Amino acid sequence: MKRRDKTNYYLDIAETVLERGTCLRRNFGAIIVKNDEIIATGYNGAPRGRANCSDLGYCNREKLSLPKGQRYELCRSVHAEANAIISASRNDLIGSTLYLACHDAKTEKLFGEIEPCLMCKRMIINAGIETVIARNTHDEYTVMKVSDWIDNDESIQTDGY
């Protein structure tokens, strides 16, 4: 038996975590690792005590025909990255790596080529996380350096608006 490389090992765990997700569109799983120890895990779902979309049987964003990446404030869920971050201490987060995986909720198949939304990017930056690794396929992934998000700040408009 061939031993699984460490990056895919952690992505496999993130993919298992997403099985707890309650979104009817996409389920994300996130784990935060520092010094080869899992610091925290998170999946997307409604805040504690509130009904999940899977319990209600509908997605508010889908009802409103909102496209991917827009109007996240109308979503009931707390994102997986945010849930993982709020479950850890800032000291543990500094210099850590966040591993992220996603499945399409309807097909339960891997949904590759993902990255955190703009709000989660801000939380990741403030948490002190150094790297985000997102699963593309069973064995392939994308490595994102958080410092690049700081250097290339997409929230600053340079076109005169």
N, C-alpha and C positions, 0 to 999 in steps of 0.2 A: 504494500500500500504506500502510495506517495503522500508524503506529509504536505498538508495545506500551508501555503505561505501565510505569514502573519496578517498581512493586509486583508486578504480574502477571508481569513478566519474571523477577523473583527467585522467585516462586512456581512458574513454569514450570520453572525449574532445580531447585527442591526436588522437583517432581513427577518430573523425570527421575532424580534421585538415588534416589527410592524404588524404582526399577526394580531396584536391587541388593538390596532387602530379601529376607529369607528366611523370613518369617513366613507361616504358612498361613492366618491370620485376616485381618490387615490389614498393609499395608506403608506405612511412614512414611518420608518424606524430609525432612531438615532442612538448611538452610544458614544460616550466621551471616554477617551483612554489617555492616561498619563503614566509614564514609566511602566508600561505593560500591565497596568491595572485598570479595570473598568471603573470609572468614577461615577457614572450615571447613565441611565437609559431614558428614552422618551419615545412616545408614539403620539400620533395626532388623535385628539378626541376633545369633547366638550370639557369645560372646567368641572372640577369635582362637584358633585351634587346636581349638576344640570343634565338634562336629557341629551343623549348623543343623537346624531342624525340617524344612525343605524337603529336606534330605539324609536325615533319618530317616524321613520320610513321615508324621509325626504331630505334633500339637500337644499338649503335656502338659496345658495348661489346658483344651483342648477335650475331651481324654480324661476329665478330671475334671469336666466340665460346669460350669466356672466362668464366671459372667457377666462381661461387659465391665466393666472398672474395679475388679475385685476380685482379690486374691491374686497380684499381679504378681511376688512373690518366687518363684512356682512356674513362671514363664516362663523359657525358655532365653535369650531375646533381651535384648540391651542396647538400650534405646530410641534412636531416631534423635537425639533432642535430646541425650541423654547422650553418644552417640558423637561428635556435633559438638563438644560442650563439651570433652571430653577431648582433642580434636585441636587445640585452640587454647590460646594463652597467656592467662592471666587479664587481662593488660594489654590485649590485643586485644579481649577480651570486654566490658570495661567500656564501657557506653553503646551497645552494639551492638543489632542487630535480628535475631531468629531468625525465619525463614520456614519454615512447616510445611505439608506436604501429605500426604494419605493416600488409598490405594486399597484397596478390598476385594480381598483376595488371590484369592478364588475367581472373581469377575466381572471383576477388573482395572479396575473403574469407580471414579471419584472418590467418596470417602467424605467428605462435607462435614460442617460443624458439629462440628469437633473442637477439642480443647484438650489441652494436656499433662496427664499424670496428676499426682497429688499429689507423687510422688517427683521427677519431672522439674521440676515447679514449684519445688521446693526447690533443685534444682541450678541452675536458671535464675536464681533470686534470688541465690544465692551467687556465681554466675559474674559478676554485675554486668550482665547483659543487661537492656536497658531496655524493649524492646517485643517482643511475639510477634505475628506475623501468620499466620493460618491460612486456607488456601483452603477456600471453601465450594462454589463453582462455578468454571467456567473463567474467569470475570471478576469474581466477587464473593469477598470475604474478610472476616474478622473481625480487628480490631486489638485486642490486649490489652495494657494497660499493666501492667508487672510491679509497679509501685508499688501498684496496686490489690490485688494478691495479698498484699502486705505489710500494707497497711491493713486488709484484710478476711481475716484469718488463719483459714482453715477448720479448722486443726488445733487451735484452742482451742475446747473444748466449753463452751458456756454454759448447758446444760440440766441441770446438776447432776451429771453423770456424771464 
